[in-house]
Amino acid sequence: MASLAKENVVLPGTMGGGPHGLGDPDDKSLRHVETEILIPQKMKEKAKKERCAKEVKDFGDCAKDQGVLLPFMCRAVAKHLEQCLTASYKDPAFKEKCKEEYLEERSEYRRTGIKKKMKKKDAVIS
């Protein structure tokens, strides 16, 4: 009868648990999908908004001005944007900063059960 009391879980021990069953908030290990997809996605967003904002704006302005001729007329601007983004992606300090921010957001989600985007939405409404 003792075996019936055992809880059946699908997730490994590191992925379950925590205050809301979302995982241990203090766990700093990363899954493959986090290192290969989620953190690079965060790097891309931050690079576009913070590090390469001027290049993104310049490319957007060129695209708006040139319309259909964009591939031909905006090559130089696109090249500058690509160089800026590539430099950001290759910067180990930037990658580490994004990784730490991701881990902090994940820990906060595991502690509270509220995703970051939902918090922003609630903050605007309040």
KETI-312300 format. One record per atom (N, C-alpha, C, CB): x, y, z. Coordinates in steps of 0.02 Angstrom, whole numbers, padded with zeros to 5 digits, always signed. Glycine has a CB too. Layout:
REM residues N
XYZ ...
END
This chain:
REM residues 126
+00041-00060+00000 +00000+00000+00000 +00043+00063+00000 -00046+00000+00060 +00103+00058+00025 +00147+00116+00028 +00163+00141-00042 +00211+00100+00066 +00166+00096-00091 +00182+00116-00159 +00126+00157-00191 +00197+00056-00202 +00064+00148-00167 +00008+00188-00193 +00013+00260-00172 -00058+00158-00170 +00045+00273-00115 +00051+00342-00090 +00103+00381-00130 +00070+00341-00016 +00146+00344-00166 +00198+00378-00205 +00165+00418-00261 +00249+00327-00234 +00187+00480-00268 +00159+00524-00319 +00192+00510-00387 +00169+00598-00299 +00152+00501-00438 +00178+00490-00505 +00191+00557-00538 +00129+00448-00548 +00252+00567-00561 +00271+00629-00593 +00301+00614-00661 +00319+00669-00550 +00289+00658-00708 +00316+00651-00775 +00383+00686-00781 +00267+00679-00826 +00389+00744-00751 +00450+00784-00755 +00504+00758-00709 +00435+00857-00740 +00567+00765-00728 +00621+00748-00682 +00620+00793-00621 +00690+00752-00717 +00655+00773-00569 +00655+00810-00506 +00676+00883-00513 +00699+00777-00457 +00722+00897-00558 +00746+00966-00566 +00694+01011-00600 +00811+00967-00605 +00647+00981-00636 +00599+01021-00673 +00534+01032-00635 +00584+00988-00739 +00521+00992-00584 +00461+01000-00544 +00479+01032-00478 +00426+00933-00533 +00432+01032-00433 +00445+01059-00367 +00440+01135-00365 +00513+01038-00343 +00467+01164-00314 +00463+01236-00306 +00395+01255-00278 +00474+01272-00373 +00385+01319-00263 +00323+01341-00231 +00260+01331-00275 +00329+01414-00214 +00267+01332-00340 +00209+01325-00384 +00214+01264-00429 +00202+01388-00427 +00261+01218-00414 +00270+01158-00454 +00301+01173-00522 +00204+01125-00464 +00335+01230-00528 +00365+01250-00592 +00440+01239-00593 +00350+01323-00605 +00467+01212-00540 +00539+01200-00536 +00569+01239-00479 +00573+01218-00602 +00630+01220-00462 +00666+01253-00408 +00688+01323-00430 +00727+01210-00387 +00667+01376-00396 +00686+01444-00416 +00761+01456-00412 +00651+01493-00372 +00797+01418-00370 +00868+01429-00362 +00911+01386-00408 +00888+01415-00291 +00879+01344-00449 +00915+01301-00496 +00942+01344-00553 +00869+01245-00523 +01008+01340-00565 +01040+01380-00618 +01059+01338-00678 +01101+01416-00590 +01040+01274-00679 +01057+01232-00736 +01012+01251-00795 +01050+01157-00719 +01039+01241-00855 +01002+01260-00916 +00988+01198-00957 +01042+01311-00957 +00929+01195-00986 +00912+01141-01033 +00939+01160-01101 +00834+01130-01035 +00941+01111-01145 +00967+01122-01213 +00926+01176-01249 +00964+01056-01254 +00860+01175-01243 +00818+01224-01278 +00831+01294-01252 +00743+01206-01268 +00849+01301-01190 +00864+01367-01162 +00930+01394-01190 +00868+01364-01085 +00981+01352-01193 +01046+01375-01218 +01046+01386-01293 +01100+01327-01199 +01008+01346-01330 +01010+01349-01403 +00956+01395-01433 +01002+01281-01431 +00901+01407-01397 +00846+01445-01427 +00828+01506-01384 +00786+01401-01435 +00811+01496-01322 +00783+01550-01281 +00833+01605-01264 +00755+01522-01217 +00893+01587-01246 +00943+01638-01230 +00965+01675-01293 +01004+01606-01195 +00980+01641-01349 +00995+01678-01410 +00937+01724-01433 +01011+01630-01466 +00876+01702-01421 +00818+01745-01438 +00818+01808-01395 +00751+01706-01428 +00834+01800-01331 +00839+01858-01286 +00896+01904-01308 +00850+01835-01213 +00952+01875-01330 +01009+01914-01354 +00989+01955-01415 +01069+01869-01370 +00952+01924-01460 +00931+01958-01521 +00886+02018-01505 +00894+01909-01568 +00838+02007-01460 +00792+02061-01440 +00830+02118-01407 +00738+02034-01393 +00875+02102-01360 +00912+02154-01324 +00960+02191-01371 +00952+02123-01266 +00992+02154-01416 +01038+02186-01463 +01000+02236-01508 +01074+02133-01507 +00942+02217-01531 +00903+02262-01574 +00879+02323-01536 +00843+02225-01604 +00859+02314-01473 +00831+02370-01435 +00884+02414-01403 +00786+02344-01381 +00939+02385-01381 +00988+02423-01342 +01052+02438-01380 +01005+02385-01279 +01084+02387-01406 +01150+02397-01436 +01148+02423-01507 +01187+02332-01435 +01097+02404-01546 +01095+02421-01617 +01031+02461-01634 +01098+02357-01660 +01006+02497-01586 +00944+02534-01597 +00950+02584-01655 +00923+02571-01533 +01006+02618-01659 +01016+02667-01713 +01016+02633-01781 +01083+02706-01702 +01051+02576-01786 +01055+02540-01850 +00986+02512-01869 +01105+02483-01844 +00948+02488-01820 +00881+02463-01834 +00837+02519-01859 +00850+02431-01771 +00842+02578-01827 +00802+02636-01848 +00821+02658-01919 +00810+02695-01799 +00887+02661-01932 +00911+02681-01998 +00886+02632-02052 +00987+02684-01999 +00888+02568-02037 +00864+02518-02086 +00789+02525-02096 +00881+02447-02062 +00752+02536-02043 +00679+02546-02048 +00662+02607-02090 +00648+02553-01979 +00699+02662-02079 +00688+02723-02118 +00703+02712-02191 +00730+02781-02090 +00758+02678-02205 +00777+02663-02274 +00724+02619-02307 +00846+02628-02277 +00701+02569-02271 +00650+02524-02299 +00586+02562-02314 +00635+02467-02250 +00567+02608-02269 +00506+02647-02280 +00514+02693-02341 +00490+02688-02217 +00573+02724-02347 +00585+02770-02402 +00590+02734-02470 +00649+02809-02389 +00622+02676-02471 +00636+02642-02534 +00580+02594-02557 +00700+02604-02529 +00542+02568-02511 +00487+02523-02530 +00512+02462-02567 +00436+02560-02572 +00491+02453-02629 +00507+02395-02669 +00582+02391-02685 +00467+02396-02734 +00615+02447-02686 +00686+02449-02703 +00731+02434-02643 +00704+02516-02732 +00701+02416-02587 +00737+02403-02525 +00797+02357-02534 +00690+02373-02475 +00791+02299-02567 +00850+02255-02573 +00910+02287-02607 +00831+02192-02610 +00898+02333-02652 +00952+02364-02689 +00978+02428-02657 +00929+02379-02760 +00933+02469-02632 +00952+02535-02607 +00974+02535-02533 +00893+02581-02616 +00958+02483-02497 +00973+02483-02425 +01027+02433-02406 +00911+02469-02385 +01067+02412-02453 +01119+02362-02440 +01169+02386-02388 +01155+02344-02505 +01192+02448-02395 +01243+02474-02348 +01215+02479-02277 +01267+02543-02371 +01153+02502-02272 +01122+02509-02206 +01111+02439-02175 +01054+02547-02211 +01089+02392-02217 +01079+02324-02193 +01145+02293-02171 +01047+02281-02248 +01198+02308-02206 +01264+02281-02188 +01287+02307-02120 +01316+02300-02243 +01275+02372-02107 +01292+02401-02042 +01252+02367-01986 +01280+02477-02041 +01188+02356-01999 +01145+02324-01949 +01170+02253-01936 +01071+02322-01973 +01185+02217-01988 +01210+02148-01981 +01276+02146-01942 +01219+02116-02050 +01321+02193-01956 +01385+02196-01920 +01375+02210-01846 +01430+02249-01952 +01329+02256-01832 +01316+02273-01762 +01287+02213-01725 +01267+02333-01758 +01238+02180-01755 +01206+02122-01723 +01257+02065-01715 +01146+02098-01765 +01296+02052-01765 +01346+01999-01761 +01397+02013-01706 +01382+01990-01829 +01419+02075-01701 +01466+02093-01648 +01435+02082-01579 +01489+02166-01656 +01371+02097-01573 +01336+02087-01509 +01332+02013-01492 +01266+02118-01512 +01314+01972-01541 +01307+01900-01529 +01373+01867-01510 +01278+01866-01591 +01429+01894-01536 +01494+01865-01522 +01526+01889-01458 +01540+01879-01580 +01497+01941-01427 +01524+01969-01366 +01508+01924-01306 +01496+02041-01354 +01559+01893-01275 +01545+01847-01220 +01514+01881-01159 +01610+01813-01199 +01532+01943-01146 +01502+01979-01089 +01428+01991-01101 +01539+02046-01078 +01409+02008-01162 +01339+02019-01179 +01300+01953-01173 +01332+02047-01250 +01330+01899-01196 +01297+01833-01192 +01286+01814-01119 +01338+01780-01228 +01337+01825-01078 +01331+01808-01007 +01279+01851-00972 +01400+01817-00972 +01276+01915-00990 +01226+01961-00961 +01155+01937-00979 +01237+02033-00986 +01145+01918-01041 +01079+01893-01063 +01061+01828-01028 +01079+01884-01138 +01111+01785-01019 +01100+01721-00985 +01078+01734-00913 +01164+01677-00987 +01113+01779-00879 +01095+01795-00809 +01026+01825-00804 +01147+01843-00779 +01009+01870-00851 +00942+01899-00851 +00889+01845-00862 +00936+01954-00905 +00903+01799-00908 +00856+01745-00921 +00846+01702-00858 +00881+01701-00980 +00901+01684-00825 +00897+01644-00765 +00859+01680-00710 +00967+01625-00740 +00868+01745-00704 +00832+01784-00653 +00757+01785-00669 +00860+01856-00650 +00740+01795-00732 +00669+01795-00752 +00638+01727-00740 +00661+01815-00826 +00675+01673-00755 +00650+01605-00744 +00641+01592-00670 +00697+01553-00775 +00689+01614-00629 +00683+01605-00556 +00622+01642-00529 +00747+01629-00521 +00613+01703-00552 +00555+01743-00530 +00490+01708-00550 +00558+01814-00559 +00487+01682-00610 +00427+01646-00633 +00415+01584-00590 +00434+01625-00707 +00468+01548-00574 +00460+01488-00533 +00440+01506-00462 +00526+01448-00533 +00462+01564-00437 +00443+01586-00369 +00370+01609-00366 +00489+01642-00346 +00348+01647-00417 +00283+01679-00413 +00230+01646-00456 +00289+01750-00434 +00250+01612-00510 +00202+01583-00556 +00176+01634-00606 +00144+01554-00517 +00204+01694-00606 +00182+01747-00652 +00239+01761-00701 +00162+01812-00613 +00222+01757-00766 +00273+01771-00817 +00287+01846-00820 +00249+01745-00886 +00346+01864-00845 +00367+01934-00848 +00319+01977-00890 +00438+01939-00877 +00298+01952-00947 +00253+01990-00989 +00187+02004-00954 +00240+01953-01055 +00164+01956-00914 +00102+01966-00877 +00111+02020-00824 +00080+01900-00845 +00170+02023-00793 +00183+02074-00743 +00181+02143-00774 +00251+02062-00709 +00212+02151-00833 +00211+02216-00867 +00140+02236-00882 +00252+02213-00932 +00100+02189-00905 +00030+02204-00922 -00008+02227-00859 -00004+02142-00952 +00002+02191-00803 -00031+02210-00741 -00007+02279-00717 -00019+02158-00687 +00057+02294-00726 +00084+02358-00704 +00053+02416-00744 +00160+02359-00712 +00038+02405-00807 +00008+02457-00849 -00064+02469-00827 +00011+02438-00923 -00099+02415-00811 -00169+02420-00792 -00176+02454-00723 -00202+02351-00791 -00131+02437-00677 -00135+02464-00609 -00125+02538-00605 -00086+02431-00565 
END
